[in-house]
Amino acid sequence: MHLTPESVERGYNNRAAVPDHPLWFQRFAETSARTRERYQPALDLRYGENAKETLDLFVPATPARGTFVFIHGGYWRALDKSDHLFVADPFVDGGYAVAVVNYDLCPDVTIATIVDECRRSLAWLVNEGARHGANPDTLVVGGHSAGGHLAAMMLATPAATFGVKRHPVTAAVSISGVHDLRPLTLFSFNSDFRLDDAQAQRLSPALKAPQTSAPLLVAVGADETSEFVRQSQLMWDAWPGNRPPGEEAMLAVPDRHHFSVVLDYQDAESALTRKSLALFGALR
């Protein structure tokens, strides 16, 4: 497939593709404020030394059955964990802890550094999560957009990198992720990413081998740009051994665009919520 800077801009600039995106960001923030008020999570637990290496942790009223780890989007260069607390509701209500992870942003750091930070967040949960009410024995890692890329990269990370013998991730969810970063070298945002071809290839989970057989649920809004739909299909096709049991295709959510799809976590009966919760019962 031949991509030009113009076609990449059309395919990857989600803010241009969804002109009312400020309203969706406002909805993220308002819904997250309600979630924070309802569940009173522990805020800004530090998992590393870098400026934004913190996470917010929700714990259920009863001992946690497992932990959902959510990595936010924003093209590695924007937004914050505080904008994405709304994902927690169905998991906490189901008896699971939820960790919403922050990370430093481009251009202050590179995407490679952000990948390392997310790895440290999982290592912290494995080592320290239990004393804060999380259950590190079952970790499902999910993310949206840039966070979907980062969630998939956790499965492409060897167990030893986390400092453990057994891979810590039970399952993962990539929602609207970019899984082959090579087109982004042509994107206007690359002034912040500073990717060259070699870095883009090294940081592309779809071009790497999975380091665990943990199931990976791949989801995308059916109304997203053709490039984001292609990126999700690419990830689904790249790791056939990591498909969740019983799932014969990636999840293309009808009537959802790039910013609305992740809000399906506010609906306990949505396909995204039900299939994500089902991953806690999936075997490695």
Secondary structure, DSSP 8 states (H G I E B T S, - for coil): ----HHHHHHHH-HHHHSTTHHHHHHHHHHHHHHHHHHH--EEEEE-SSSTT-EEEEE--SS--S-EEEEE--STTTS--GGG-GGGGHHHHHTT-EEEEE----TTTS-HHHHHHHHHHHHHHHHHHGGGGT--TTSEEEEEETHHHHHHHHHHTS-GGGGT-SS-SEEEEEEES-----GGGGGSTTHHHH---HHHHHHT-GGGS--SS---EEEEEETTS-HHHHHHHHHHHHH-GGG--TT--S-EEETT--TTTGGGGGG-TTSHHHHHHHHGGG---
